[in-house]
Amino acid sequence: MICDKLENWTQLTPQPPELYVEGFKWIEEHLHEDLELGRHEISGEMYAMVNSGPTKPLSEGKFENHHKYADIQYFVEGRERIFWTKPKEYPEVESYSEEKDIEFFAADDPIGDASYLLMEPGMFAIFLPSDWHMPSINPCDAAGVECEAANVVKIVVKVPQT
């Protein structure tokens, strides 16, 4: 897992593989456009999903994992917490779907067992396969403070793994 501001991606050491470079360049080229929600083809098997939706309470969160794709998640609008961990002995909630490239696991105690990121506009996070992540968590709720859901707009570039 890597997290930083978008303007710093070229300073990653070592330099990311070419597919990641292509993904970051796509984000930079399109982030000031009024992108339609949904899937945008980039090249080959790489694509971007533009998503908009409310954050959710921590109690509704579950860890997800991918096998064939890494995520570059770039935040356009809003704030959310993303919990992150390496695989744990958590119960499986939904078995792996080859078609959707996703599986879900119950979150026993994410605050005690996982790290989390506070994502804000202009930030990105890279999640590799086997980087379990729980996105879209309301930042207030994760901090133990009750507050209303906030809307988040983000671009998720799906980078195929070879």
Secondary structure as the mmCIF struct_conf table of DSSP 4:
data_model
#
loop_
_struct_conf.conf_type_id
_struct_conf.id
_struct_conf.beg_label_comp_id
_struct_conf.beg_label_asym_id
_struct_conf.beg_label_seq_id
_struct_conf.end_label_comp_id
_struct_conf.end_label_asym_id
_struct_conf.end_label_seq_id
STRN STRN1 ILE A 2 LYS A 5
HELX_RH_3T_P HELX_RH_3T_P1 LEU A 6 GLN A 11
BEND BEND1 THR A 13 PRO A 14
HELX_LH_PP_P HELX_LH_PP_P1 GLN A 15 PRO A 17
HELX_RH_AL_P HELX_RH_AL_P1 GLU A 18 HIS A 30
TURN_TY1_P TURN_TY1_P1 LEU A 31 HIS A 32
BEND BEND2 GLU A 33 GLU A 33
HELX_LH_PP_P HELX_LH_PP_P2 LEU A 35 GLU A 36
BEND BEND3 LEU A 37 LEU A 37
STRN STRN2 GLY A 38 SER A 43
TURN_TY1_P TURN_TY1_P2 GLY A 44 GLU A 45
STRN STRN3 MET A 46 PRO A 54
STRN STRN4 LYS A 56 LYS A 56
HELX_RH_3T_P HELX_RH_3T_P2 LEU A 58 GLU A 60
STRN STRN5 PHE A 63 ASN A 65
BEND BEND4 HIS A 67 LYS A 68
STRN STRN6 TYR A 69 GLU A 77
BEND BEND5 GLY A 78 GLY A 78
STRN STRN7 GLU A 80 THR A 85
BEND BEND6 LYS A 86 LYS A 86
BEND BEND7 GLU A 89 GLU A 89
HELX_LH_PP_P HELX_LH_PP_P3 TYR A 90 PRO A 91
STRN STRN8 GLU A 92 SER A 97
TURN_TY1_P TURN_TY1_P3 GLU A 98 ASP A 101
STRN STRN9 ILE A 102 PHE A 105
BEND BEND8 ASP A 108 ASP A 108
HELX_RH_AL_P HELX_RH_AL_P2 PRO A 110 ASP A 113
STRN STRN10 SER A 115 MET A 119
TURN_TY1_P TURN_TY1_P4 PRO A 121 GLY A 122
STRN STRN11 MET A 123 PHE A 127
TURN_TY1_P TURN_TY1_P5 PRO A 129 SER A 130
STRN STRN12 TRP A 132 ILE A 137
HELX_RH_AL_P HELX_RH_AL_P3 PRO A 139 ALA A 142
TURN_TY1_P TURN_TY1_P6 ALA A 143 GLY A 144
STRN STRN13 ASN A 151 PRO A 160
#
